[in-house]
Amino acid sequence: MFKKLNALLSRDDKRFLTGLLILSLVVSLVETAGVSVIMPFIAVAGNFHLIQSNVYYHRVYEALGFTQESHFVIAFGIALILFYLFRSAFNLFYFYMLARFSQGRYHLIAYRLFENYVGMPYRHFIERNSSELTKAIVNEAQNLTTLISSMLFMVSEIFIVILIYSMFLYVNWKITLVLTLVLLLNGLLMTQTVSRLIKRQGISREAFQRKFYNIINRVLGNFKMIKLRGNEQKILEEFARASYGFTRANIINATLTHFPRLFLEAIGFSLVASIVIYLIFKYQTDISSAFGLLSMFVLGLYRLMPSVNRILSSYNQILFYSRSLDIVHNDLFYEVEQLGEEPIEFEKSIRLEHLSFAYAEGKPVLEDVNLLIRKREKVAFTGESGSGKSTLVDLIIGLYRPQKGAIYIDEAELSERNVKSWRRKVGYIPQAIYLFDGTVAENVAMNEPIDEARIIEVLKQADIWDFLAKHHQGLNTHVGEGGVKLSGGQKQRIAIARALYTDPEVLVLDEATSALDNETEARIMEEIYRISRDKTLIIVAHRLSTLEGCDKIYKLEKGRIL
């Protein structure tokens, strides 16, 4: 666990953490002093003669120039009040620094997770579930900050326990050894029973929450189909099981979190009573002479019990959220594309030489493909489902890397050094169009700077601007999540405008019109051929009617070009 945390923290984080550990040691010293000074104050307040008989009290009394013993005790009390005010303020500052470190990690961890997900290779992305990625950023990163905070609290409280125990040993080692034995036995009992149960609930929490997110994403992404099929009740039952399982794990954890405190309170009061019984048994008289000792032990236990409780509670929190550390650690060290900025020119051709690719070892999707696509040529790939058409296109546009063979743009081999430049030359229109909940302008620009004149130009090229200007709010038309406010043909035209916005040299249609009716498809394809006169056009399609304007049509069968 510590190895994984060490790998997650930056150098600055570790420096901050070192400062926090030093600060927690100072807090521990202040807390110990807060417990130890109460005994001499009560002793002096109960017996003024100690000021003269005790060498330490007498030195302070004379050094500060007191003439009346009552004034000395009053000053002692006022100093004690000021000390406790300082102690509270110092603790508040420490807790602020602790929260600043632990909660501040959420931003950095969430950002690094998102950065890794954005940077992961496309091939790896399609193997992941988007709901799990969302859960990791939103929940697991937050849970990890709770785990870090719990670890820091635990270390801080361990310092306090060690110092208070050291003071107890100095004052009365016999009583302290009994206290130590009792608390160790109880701590062992807690870790072997309650802590193990909490760890199991932590594993259940993560599993149910993953299912929880998966159901939400699945339902919201297929809302129309669910309404049509009318199977809401089955989905609600499935959601209820996941939600209840997640909630039950949290309920058990929240309940067991209070168990150490309640149990330790009972033990603490029992220990105080035991100390009184021991003192009476030992001296066979009242214990007025031992009030100072008793007060120190009572105050010490009063301060010690919360610390022991926090140590156990923090330990249990670490166990409950340990799965979050595993998830975040694994995803932060996920393979990320390391792409260079080397420019690549496309003046002559795209050439594929002996290209092979497989998703799983021993099951090739493409085998020994050789192909030449000249600039401004209109090329189509057709074939049955699973023949490798879309995979071939994904290789050509640089989303996948060939396992054998090579792709050449003019004479430059496509590689990690220049694929970023090549991808920027590609305009891509997929079969499944996803429009996010925003305006037409935002969807067309797609995180690029918004140039309204350019957006209007490409919307006109896609033959949808007149419709948007006449029936909606033009560029400010809201499309709804997934483009739900637009028809299939309109979404397709927005996607065409999006692909054209960056003025690409290569335009790719991957089954882009397969979901449209014949008439709409014919109109859109006519517009695409018109728009792509000076561009290289690559089409993946089933219907031969959409390929009439192509210069070449290649048929794929079992991963080979016929």
C-alpha positions as CSV (number, residue, x, y, z in Angstrom):
1,M,0.0,0.0,0.0
2,F,2.8,2.5,1.0
3,K,4.6,1.6,-2.2
4,K,1.6,2.4,-4.3
5,L,1.0,5.7,-2.5
6,N,4.6,6.6,-2.9
7,A,4.3,6.1,-6.6
8,L,1.2,8.3,-6.8
9,L,2.7,11.3,-4.9
10,S,4.9,13.9,-6.7
11,R,8.2,15.3,-5.2
12,D,6.3,18.4,-4.0
13,D,3.7,16.2,-2.4
14,K,6.4,14.3,-0.5
15,R,8.0,17.5,0.7
16,F,4.6,18.8,1.9
17,L,4.0,15.4,3.6
18,T,7.3,15.6,5.4
19,G,6.4,19.0,6.7
20,L,3.1,17.7,7.9
21,L,4.8,14.8,9.7
22,I,7.0,17.3,11.5
23,L,4.0,19.4,12.3
24,S,2.2,16.4,13.7
25,L,5.1,15.7,16.0
26,V,4.9,19.3,17.3
27,V,1.1,18.8,17.8
28,S,1.8,15.7,19.7
29,L,4.3,17.5,22.0
30,V,1.7,20.3,22.6
31,E,-1.0,17.7,23.4
32,T,1.3,15.8,25.8
33,A,2.1,19.1,27.5
34,G,-1.6,19.9,27.8
35,V,-2.1,16.6,29.7
36,S,1.1,16.8,31.9
37,V,0.6,20.4,33.2
38,I,-2.7,19.8,34.7
39,M,-1.3,17.6,37.5
40,P,1.1,20.3,38.9
41,F,-1.6,22.9,38.7
42,I,-4.1,20.8,40.7
43,A,-1.3,19.8,43.2
44,V,-0.3,23.5,43.8
45,A,-3.9,24.7,43.9
46,G,-4.7,22.0,46.6
47,N,-1.6,22.6,48.6
48,F,0.1,26.1,48.6
49,H,3.0,24.7,50.7
50,L,4.3,22.9,47.7
51,I,5.4,26.2,46.2
52,Q,8.0,26.4,48.9
53,S,8.8,22.8,49.4
54,N,9.2,21.8,45.7
55,V,12.4,23.1,44.2
56,Y,11.0,23.6,40.7
57,Y,7.9,25.6,41.9
58,H,10.0,27.7,44.2
59,R,12.5,28.6,41.4
60,V,9.7,29.8,39.1
61,Y,8.0,31.6,42.1
62,E,11.2,33.6,42.9
63,A,12.3,34.1,39.2
64,L,8.9,35.8,38.4
65,G,9.0,37.9,41.6
66,F,5.8,36.7,43.2
67,T,5.3,37.7,46.9
68,Q,2.0,35.9,47.5
69,E,1.4,32.3,46.9
70,S,-2.3,32.8,45.8
71,H,-1.1,35.2,43.1
72,F,1.3,32.5,41.8
73,V,-1.5,29.9,41.6
74,I,-3.8,32.4,39.9
75,A,-1.1,33.3,37.3
76,F,-0.4,29.6,36.9
77,G,-4.2,29.1,36.1
78,I,-4.2,32.1,33.6
79,A,-1.1,30.7,31.9
80,L,-2.8,27.4,31.6
81,I,-5.9,29.0,30.0
82,L,-3.7,30.8,27.5
83,F,-1.9,27.6,26.7
84,Y,-5.1,25.7,26.0
85,L,-6.3,28.5,23.8
86,F,-3.0,28.3,21.9
87,R,-3.3,24.5,21.8
88,S,-6.8,24.8,20.1
89,A,-5.6,27.4,17.6
90,F,-2.5,25.3,16.8
91,N,-4.6,22.2,16.3
92,L,-7.0,24.0,14.0
93,F,-4.0,25.2,11.9
94,Y,-2.7,21.6,11.8
95,F,-6.1,20.3,10.7
96,Y,-6.3,22.9,8.0
97,M,-2.9,21.9,6.6
98,L,-4.0,18.3,6.8
99,A,-7.2,19.0,4.9
100,R,-5.3,21.1,2.4
101,F,-3.0,18.3,1.6
102,S,-5.4,15.4,1.6
103,Q,-8.4,17.1,-0.1
104,G,-6.1,19.0,-2.5
105,R,-4.9,15.7,-3.8
106,Y,-8.4,15.1,-5.3
107,H,-7.9,17.7,-8.0
108,L,-4.4,16.4,-8.9
109,I,-5.5,12.7,-8.8
110,A,-8.7,13.3,-10.8
111,Y,-6.8,15.4,-13.3
112,R,-4.1,12.8,-13.8
113,L,-6.7,10.1,-14.2
114,F,-8.6,12.1,-16.8
115,E,-5.3,12.9,-18.5
116,N,-4.4,9.2,-18.7
117,Y,-7.8,8.3,-20.0
118,V,-7.6,11.0,-22.7
119,G,-4.1,9.8,-23.5
120,M,-4.7,6.1,-23.6
121,P,-4.5,4.4,-27.0
122,Y,-7.8,4.1,-28.8
123,R,-7.5,0.3,-28.9
124,H,-7.3,0.2,-25.1
125,F,-10.1,2.7,-24.7
126,I,-12.6,0.5,-26.6
127,E,-11.8,-2.3,-24.2
128,R,-12.8,-0.2,-21.1
129,N,-16.2,0.6,-19.8
130,S,-16.9,4.4,-19.8
131,S,-19.0,4.1,-16.5
132,E,-15.9,2.6,-14.8
133,L,-13.7,5.5,-16.0
134,T,-16.3,8.0,-14.8
135,K,-16.5,6.2,-11.4
136,A,-12.8,6.3,-11.0
137,I,-12.6,10.1,-11.6
138,V,-15.6,11.0,-9.5
139,N,-15.7,8.5,-6.7
140,E,-12.4,6.5,-6.4
141,A,-10.2,9.7,-6.6
142,Q,-12.3,11.2,-3.7
143,N,-12.2,8.0,-1.7
144,L,-8.4,7.9,-2.2
145,T,-8.2,11.4,-0.6
146,T,-10.2,10.0,2.4
147,L,-7.7,7.1,2.6
148,I,-4.7,9.6,2.6
149,S,-6.4,11.8,5.2
150,S,-7.0,8.7,7.4
151,M,-3.3,7.7,7.1
152,L,-2.2,11.2,8.1
153,F,-4.6,11.3,11.0
154,M,-3.4,7.8,12.1
155,V,0.3,8.9,12.1
156,S,-0.5,12.1,14.0
157,E,-2.5,10.2,16.7
158,I,0.2,7.5,17.0
159,F,2.7,10.3,17.9
160,I,0.3,11.6,20.6
161,V,-0.3,8.1,22.0
162,I,3.5,7.4,22.2
163,L,4.2,10.6,24.0
164,I,1.3,10.4,26.5
165,Y,2.3,6.8,27.2
166,S,5.9,7.9,27.8
167,M,4.6,10.4,30.3
168,F,2.4,7.8,32.0
169,L,5.4,5.4,32.3
170,Y,7.4,8.1,33.9
171,V,4.7,8.9,36.5
172,N,3.6,5.3,37.3
173,W,4.9,2.5,35.2
174,K,2.8,-0.2,36.9
175,I,-0.5,1.4,36.2
176,T,0.6,2.2,32.6
177,L,1.6,-1.4,31.9
178,V,-1.8,-2.5,32.9
179,L,-3.4,0.2,30.7
180,T,-1.2,-0.9,27.8
181,L,-2.1,-4.6,28.1
182,V,-5.8,-3.8,28.2
183,L,-5.7,-1.5,25.2
184,L,-3.5,-3.8,23.2
185,L,-5.9,-6.7,23.8
186,N,-8.8,-4.6,22.8
187,G,-7.0,-3.2,19.7
188,L,-6.2,-6.8,18.6
189,L,-9.8,-7.8,19.1
190,M,-10.9,-4.8,16.9
191,T,-8.5,-5.5,14.0
192,Q,-9.3,-9.2,13.9
193,T,-13.1,-8.8,13.9
194,V,-14.5,-5.3,13.1
195,S,-11.6,-4.3,10.7
196,R,-11.9,-7.5,8.7
197,L,-15.6,-7.0,8.3
198,I,-15.1,-3.4,7.2
199,K,-12.5,-4.5,4.6
200,R,-15.0,-7.0,3.1
201,Q,-17.7,-4.3,2.9
202,G,-15.2,-2.0,1.1
203,I,-14.8,-4.6,-1.6
204,S,-18.6,-5.0,-1.9
205,R,-19.0,-1.2,-2.0
206,E,-16.7,-0.9,-5.1
207,A,-18.4,-3.8,-6.9
208,F,-21.9,-2.5,-6.3
209,Q,-20.9,1.0,-7.2
210,R,-19.4,-0.2,-10.5
211,K,-22.7,-1.9,-11.3
212,F,-24.6,1.2,-10.2
213,Y,-22.8,3.4,-12.7
214,N,-23.1,0.8,-15.4
215,I,-26.9,0.6,-15.1
216,I,-27.2,4.4,-15.1
217,N,-25.1,4.7,-18.3
218,R,-26.8,1.9,-20.0
219,V,-30.3,3.2,-19.3
220,L,-29.6,6.9,-20.2
221,G,-27.9,5.8,-23.4
222,N,-30.8,3.6,-24.5
223,F,-33.7,5.6,-23.1
224,K,-35.9,5.4,-26.2
225,M,-35.5,1.7,-26.5
226,I,-36.4,1.2,-22.9
227,K,-39.5,3.3,-23.2
228,L,-40.6,1.3,-26.3
229,R,-40.0,-2.1,-24.8
230,G,-41.7,-1.1,-21.5
231,N,-39.3,-3.1,-19.3
232,E,-38.7,-0.3,-16.8
233,Q,-39.6,-2.6,-13.9
234,K,-36.8,-5.1,-14.6
235,I,-34.3,-2.2,-14.9
236,L,-35.6,-0.7,-11.7
237,E,-35.2,-4.0,-9.9
238,E,-31.6,-4.4,-11.2
239,F,-30.9,-0.8,-10.1
240,A,-32.5,-1.4,-6.7
241,R,-30.2,-4.4,-6.1
242,A,-27.1,-2.5,-7.0
243,S,-28.2,0.6,-5.0
244,Y,-29.2,-1.4,-2.0
245,G,-25.9,-3.4,-2.0
246,F,-23.9,-0.2,-2.2
247,T,-26.0,1.5,0.5
248,R,-25.8,-1.6,2.8
249,A,-22.0,-1.7,2.5
250,N,-21.9,2.0,3.6
251,I,-24.4,1.5,6.4
252,I,-22.4,-1.4,7.9
253,N,-19.2,0.7,7.5
254,A,-20.8,3.8,9.1
255,T,-22.1,1.7,12.0
256,L,-18.9,-0.2,12.7
257,T,-17.0,3.1,12.5
258,H,-18.7,4.1,15.8
259,F,-18.0,0.7,17.5
260,P,-14.4,1.5,18.5
261,R,-15.3,4.8,20.1
262,L,-18.2,3.3,22.1
263,F,-16.2,0.3,23.2
264,L,-13.2,2.4,24.2
265,E,-15.3,4.8,26.2
266,A,-16.6,1.8,28.2
267,I,-13.0,0.6,28.6
268,G,-11.8,4.1,29.6
269,F,-14.4,4.6,32.3
270,S,-13.7,1.1,33.6
271,L,-9.9,1.9,33.7
272,V,-10.5,5.1,35.7
273,A,-12.6,3.2,38.2
274,S,-9.9,0.5,38.3
275,I,-7.2,3.1,39.1
276,V,-9.3,4.4,42.0
277,I,-9.9,0.9,43.3
278,Y,-6.1,0.2,43.0
279,L,-5.1,3.4,44.9
280,I,-7.6,2.7,47.7
281,F,-6.5,-0.9,48.0
282,K,-2.9,0.2,48.1
283,Y,-3.1,3.0,50.7
284,Q,-6.2,1.7,52.5
285,T,-7.5,5.2,52.9
286,D,-9.1,8.0,50.9
287,I,-7.1,9.2,47.8
288,S,-7.1,12.9,48.4
289,S,-3.3,12.8,48.5
290,A,-3.3,11.2,45.0
291,F,-5.7,13.6,43.4
292,G,-2.9,15.1,41.2
293,L,-1.9,11.7,39.9
294,L,-5.5,10.6,39.4
295,S,-6.3,13.9,37.6
296,M,-3.4,13.4,35.3
297,F,-4.4,9.8,34.4
298,V,-8.1,10.8,34.0
299,L,-7.1,13.7,31.7
300,G,-4.6,11.6,30.0
301,L,-7.1,8.8,29.3
302,Y,-9.6,11.5,28.3
303,R,-7.1,12.6,25.6
304,L,-5.8,9.2,24.9
305,M,-9.0,7.4,24.2
306,P,-10.0,9.7,21.3
307,S,-6.5,9.2,19.8
308,V,-6.8,5.4,20.1
309,N,-10.3,5.6,18.6
310,R,-9.0,7.8,15.7
311,I,-6.2,5.3,15.0
312,L,-8.6,2.4,14.8
313,S,-11.2,4.4,12.8
314,S,-8.5,5.6,10.4
315,Y,-7.2,2.1,10.0
316,N,-10.7,0.9,9.2
317,Q,-11.2,3.7,6.7
318,I,-8.0,2.7,5.0
319,L,-9.2,-0.9,4.7
320,F,-12.6,0.2,3.5
321,Y,-11.2,2.4,0.7
322,S,-8.1,0.3,-0.1
323,R,-9.7,-0.8,-3.3
324,S,-9.8,2.8,-4.5
325,L,-6.0,3.0,-4.1
326,D,-5.7,-0.2,-6.3
327,I,-8.0,1.2,-9.0
328,V,-6.4,4.7,-9.1
329,H,-2.8,3.3,-9.0
330,N,-3.5,0.8,-11.8
331,D,-5.2,3.5,-14.0
332,L,-2.5,6.1,-13.4
333,F,0.1,3.6,-14.6
334,Y,-2.0,2.6,-17.6
335,E,-0.2,2.7,-20.9
336,V,-0.5,6.2,-22.4
337,E,0.4,7.2,-26.0
338,Q,3.7,9.1,-26.2
339,L,3.2,11.0,-29.4
340,G,5.7,13.4,-31.0
341,E,5.0,16.6,-32.8
342,E,7.0,15.8,-36.0
343,P,5.1,17.2,-39.0
344,I,4.1,14.9,-41.9
345,E,3.3,16.0,-45.5
346,F,0.7,14.4,-47.7
347,E,1.3,15.3,-51.3
348,K,1.2,12.0,-53.2
349,S,-0.2,8.9,-51.6
350,I,-1.0,6.6,-48.7
351,R,0.7,3.3,-49.1
352,L,0.1,0.1,-47.0
353,E,2.8,-2.6,-47.2
354,H,2.2,-6.1,-45.9
355,L,-0.1,-4.8,-43.1
356,S,-1.4,-7.3,-40.5
357,F,-3.4,-6.7,-37.4
358,A,-5.1,-8.7,-34.6
359,Y,-7.1,-7.8,-31.5
360,A,-6.3,-11.2,-29.9
361,E,-3.2,-13.3,-30.5
362,G,-3.6,-15.9,-33.2
363,K,-6.9,-14.4,-34.5
364,P,-5.9,-12.0,-37.3
365,V,-8.4,-9.4,-38.5
366,L,-6.2,-8.2,-41.4
367,E,-3.5,-10.2,-43.1
368,D,-0.8,-9.0,-45.5
369,V,-2.7,-6.1,-46.9
370,N,-1.0,-4.1,-49.7
371,L,-2.8,-0.9,-50.9
372,L,-2.1,2.4,-52.6
373,I,-4.4,5.4,-52.2
374,R,-3.4,8.4,-54.3
375,K,-4.1,11.9,-53.1
376,R,-7.7,13.2,-54.0
377,E,-8.7,9.7,-54.9
378,K,-12.1,8.5,-53.9
379,V,-11.8,4.9,-52.4
380,A,-14.3,2.6,-50.9
381,F,-14.1,-0.6,-48.8
382,T,-16.9,-3.0,-48.7
383,G,-17.5,-6.5,-47.5
384,E,-19.4,-8.5,-44.9
385,S,-19.5,-7.5,-41.2
386,G,-16.3,-8.6,-39.5
387,S,-14.3,-8.6,-42.7
388,G,-11.9,-5.9,-41.3
389,K,-13.2,-2.8,-43.1
390,S,-13.4,-0.5,-40.1
391,T,-10.2,-1.8,-38.6
392,L,-8.4,-1.1,-41.9
393,V,-9.6,2.5,-41.9
394,D,-8.7,2.9,-38.2
395,L,-5.2,1.8,-39.1
396,I,-5.0,4.2,-42.0
397,I,-6.1,7.2,-40.0
398,G,-3.6,6.3,-37.2
399,L,-5.9,5.2,-34.4
400,Y,-4.4,1.7,-34.4
401,R,-0.8,0.6,-34.9
402,P,0.0,-2.2,-37.3
403,Q,1.5,-5.3,-35.7
404,K,3.2,-6.2,-38.9
405,G,4.0,-4.2,-42.0
406,A,3.9,-0.4,-42.3
407,I,1.9,2.6,-43.5
408,Y,3.6,5.3,-45.5
409,I,2.4,8.8,-46.1
410,D,4.3,9.8,-49.3
411,E,7.7,8.4,-48.3
412,A,7.4,8.9,-44.5
413,E,6.5,5.9,-42.4
414,L,3.6,6.6,-40.0
415,S,4.8,6.2,-36.5
416,E,4.4,7.7,-33.0
417,R,6.7,10.5,-34.0
418,N,4.3,11.9,-36.6
419,V,0.9,10.3,-36.2
420,K,-0.4,13.3,-34.2
421,S,0.2,15.5,-37.3
422,W,-1.4,12.9,-39.6
423,R,-4.5,12.6,-37.4
424,R,-5.0,16.4,-37.7
425,K,-5.3,16.0,-41.5
426,V,-8.2,13.6,-41.1
427,G,-11.9,14.5,-41.0
428,Y,-13.9,11.5,-39.6
429,I,-17.7,10.9,-39.9
430,P,-18.6,7.7,-37.9
431,Q,-21.7,5.6,-38.1
432,A,-22.8,6.4,-34.5
433,I,-22.9,10.2,-34.2
434,Y,-22.6,11.6,-30.7
435,L,-23.6,15.2,-30.2
436,F,-23.1,16.5,-26.7
437,D,-25.6,18.7,-24.9
438,G,-24.6,22.1,-26.2
439,T,-25.1,24.4,-29.2
440,V,-24.6,23.6,-32.8
441,A,-21.6,25.9,-32.8
442,E,-20.0,24.1,-29.9
443,N,-20.7,20.7,-31.4
444,V,-19.1,21.7,-34.8
445,A,-16.0,23.3,-33.2
446,M,-15.6,20.3,-30.9
447,N,-13.1,22.1,-28.4
448,E,-11.5,24.0,-31.2
449,P,-11.7,27.9,-31.1
450,I,-15.1,28.9,-32.4
451,D,-15.0,30.8,-35.7
452,E,-18.6,31.6,-36.5
453,A,-17.9,32.5,-40.1
454,R,-16.2,29.2,-40.6
455,I,-18.9,27.2,-38.8
456,I,-21.6,28.8,-41.0
457,E,-19.5,28.0,-44.1
458,V,-19.3,24.3,-43.2
459,L,-22.9,24.1,-42.2
460,K,-23.8,25.5,-45.6
461,Q,-21.5,22.9,-47.2
462,A,-23.4,20.2,-45.2
463,D,-26.7,21.7,-46.4
464,I,-28.2,22.3,-43.0
465,W,-27.5,26.0,-42.3
466,D,-30.8,27.3,-44.0
467,F,-32.8,24.9,-41.8
468,L,-31.1,25.9,-38.6
469,A,-31.4,29.6,-39.4
470,K,-35.1,29.4,-40.4
471,H,-36.5,27.0,-37.9
472,H,-34.1,27.2,-34.9
473,Q,-31.6,29.7,-33.4
474,G,-28.9,29.2,-36.0
475,L,-25.5,28.6,-34.3
476,N,-27.1,28.8,-30.9
477,T,-29.5,25.9,-31.5
478,H,-29.3,23.5,-28.6
479,V,-29.1,19.9,-29.9
480,G,-29.8,18.1,-26.6
481,E,-27.8,15.2,-25.2
482,G,-26.8,12.8,-28.0
483,G,-28.5,15.2,-30.5
484,V,-31.9,14.1,-29.3
485,K,-33.6,17.3,-30.6
486,L,-32.5,16.6,-34.2
487,S,-33.4,13.9,-36.7
488,G,-30.9,11.3,-37.9
489,G,-30.2,13.1,-41.2
490,Q,-29.7,16.4,-39.4
491,K,-27.3,14.8,-36.9
492,Q,-25.4,13.4,-39.9
493,R,-25.1,16.8,-41.5
494,I,-23.8,18.3,-38.2
495,A,-21.3,15.5,-38.1
496,I,-20.2,16.3,-41.7
497,A,-19.8,20.0,-40.7
498,R,-17.7,18.9,-37.7
499,A,-15.5,16.8,-39.9
500,L,-15.0,19.7,-42.4
501,Y,-14.4,22.4,-39.8
502,T,-10.6,21.9,-39.6
503,D,-10.4,21.7,-43.4
504,P,-9.0,18.2,-43.5
505,E,-7.1,16.7,-46.4
506,V,-8.6,13.3,-45.9
507,L,-12.3,12.7,-45.3
508,V,-13.4,9.3,-43.9
509,L,-16.9,7.9,-43.8
510,D,-17.2,4.8,-41.7
511,E,-20.6,3.4,-42.3
512,A,-21.7,7.0,-41.9
513,T,-25.0,6.7,-43.8
514,S,-26.0,3.1,-43.1
515,A,-28.7,4.1,-40.6
516,L,-30.4,6.5,-43.1
517,D,-33.1,5.8,-45.6
518,N,-32.2,5.5,-49.3
519,E,-33.4,9.0,-50.3
520,T,-31.6,10.8,-47.4
521,E,-28.5,8.7,-47.9
522,A,-28.4,9.6,-51.6
523,R,-28.7,13.4,-50.9
524,I,-26.0,13.3,-48.2
525,M,-23.6,11.3,-50.4
526,E,-24.2,13.7,-53.3
527,E,-23.2,16.5,-51.0
528,I,-20.1,14.6,-49.7
529,Y,-18.8,13.9,-53.2
530,R,-19.3,17.6,-54.0
531,I,-17.5,18.8,-50.8
532,S,-14.6,16.3,-51.2
533,R,-13.6,17.2,-54.8
534,D,-10.2,18.4,-53.7
535,K,-9.9,15.9,-50.8
536,T,-9.0,12.3,-50.5
537,L,-12.2,10.4,-49.7
538,I,-12.2,7.0,-47.9
539,I,-15.6,5.3,-47.5
540,V,-16.7,2.2,-45.6
541,A,-20.1,1.0,-46.7
542,H,-22.3,-2.0,-47.4
543,R,-24.6,-0.5,-50.0
544,L,-23.1,-0.3,-53.4
545,S,-25.5,2.5,-54.3
546,T,-23.5,4.9,-52.1
547,L,-20.2,4.1,-53.9
548,E,-21.1,5.2,-57.4
549,G,-18.8,8.3,-57.2
550,C,-15.8,6.3,-56.1
551,D,-12.7,5.8,-58.2
552,K,-11.9,2.4,-56.7
553,I,-13.9,-0.1,-54.7
554,Y,-12.1,-2.8,-52.7
555,K,-13.8,-5.8,-51.2
556,L,-12.5,-7.3,-48.0
557,E,-13.0,-10.9,-47.1
558,K,-11.5,-12.6,-44.0
559,G,-9.0,-9.8,-43.6
560,R,-7.7,-9.7,-47.1
561,I,-8.4,-7.5,-50.1
562,L,-9.8,-9.4,-53.1
